[in-house]
Amino acid sequence: MADEDLARITAQLVDLKVEHRDLDAAIERLAESIQADEMAIKRLKKRKLRLKDMIAALESRLIPDLDA
């Protein structure tokens, strides 16, 4: 893997992890609200799961292939 690919993937990972953490905080704030919008919370949770999948996919690309 080229160094610039590695740097690009690492930068994407950082961005996705920040967004994932921010979504977690937003979900927590919404859930604590007296007038919590359940549909908004569900949408945020789905987005958070998609981010988690994207993070896992990028992290797996960083692991070098080993000949078994």
Residue, then its C-alpha position, 0 to 999 in steps of 0.5 A: m500500500a502506498d504511503e499516500d493511500l495509508a495517509r488518506i485512509t488514516a485521515q478518513l478514519v480520524d474523521l469517521k471516529v470523530e463523527h461517530r463520537d459526536l453522534d454518540a453525544a448527540i444521541e445521548r443529549l436527545a435521549e435525555s430530553i423530555q420531548a425526545d424525538e424517537m425517529a430522530i434518535k433512530r436515524l442517528k443510531k442508524r448513521k452511527l452504525r453505518l459509520k462503525d461499519m465504515i470504520a471497521a472496513l477502513e481499519s481492515r484495509l490497514i492490516p497487511d495481508l499475510d500469506a497463511 
